[in-house]
Amino acid sequence: MLDVVIIGASGYIGSELVKKLAKHEKVNLQGLYVSKDSKDADKNISTLYPCLQGVTDLSLTPLYDEDVESIANDCDVVFLATDSEISVKLTPIFLEHKCYVFDLSSAFYINDIDDFKARFKLEDNDEENTINYEDILNKAAYGISEWCDILSVQQSHLISIPSPYATASHIALRPLLDSNLLDLDYKPSINAIAGASILGRRASLDNSFCEISLKAQELFKHKDLFEIKYHLNTGVILNSHIDSFKRGLLTTITAKLNKKLDYDSVKEIFIDAYRTCPLVRVQDNLPSIADVENTPFSAIGFEVDEDGYIVISCALDNLLKGGASHAIQLMNLYFNLEETQSII
């Protein structure tokens, strides 16, 4: 059995982790933690999420700095469903105690120390900061379940879970990129529409129902753009949008093929790529969010035209395949368990 704790358990992704891990046959869900200042501290998780009544009776324990080492000493696996700044602070402690860290904050998504220092405002001459983050980054593994080398991932104690945008973009584009079938003089253009839950549970004007109206956001500077470009190893354009539905992410990607291929030929490429991937559906029709909402699946469909353009659509649930269930899928693969255990 794996002794598991979740930090950031009161958030939307945190609650999905609780729901899935509480029924995992190889997991002992040891503790749920929230910030010491959280208004949810000391509440039963099922009070916040009544769907968890009868599933677990664990309470949300406030996390104090002085308790972190003790928690790390007693657990095998930690899921960090936190802000990236919190993850940066906690990860070195858990790694020092030989815990397996599955980080959903995107803090460690690339092993570029200069980018890392810039994002988290770390100074080379900061005498108080004695943590070797460059070593941590170099040893971190980035996990797209369908595409990562699991033997390589198993060499690391820190696994970075991709963002929902990166997961959807990867699933849609990687088969064509690996087959050298895209004209990369034409940057793939990723148009993505996400539900309000992608903004998180913390109340703010940005995620207030009356304030949300379909609009583009963070054009050319979205925080996930660099992650997508880095791990696909190609330039892309990301046009992200938020709309007033709860959950789900639909990406529609326009790209150009470098040779003329008909629909059936392209479909065979996708089918071959995902033949052994139980959580990716290659559909005959274009997917909708309804196809994947509240499930761990991603669904892809596409169309091609006579001029060599292809439009690929990928739908997934941003809290599951874009978050909690993807993290558990990676944990299952990491420990050589059934890939879909507790998530289907």
Order of alpha helices (4+ residues) and beta strands (2+ residues): beta-alpha-beta-alpha-beta-alpha-beta-alpha-beta-alpha-alpha-beta-alpha-beta-alpha-beta-beta-alpha-beta-beta-alpha-beta-beta-beta-alpha
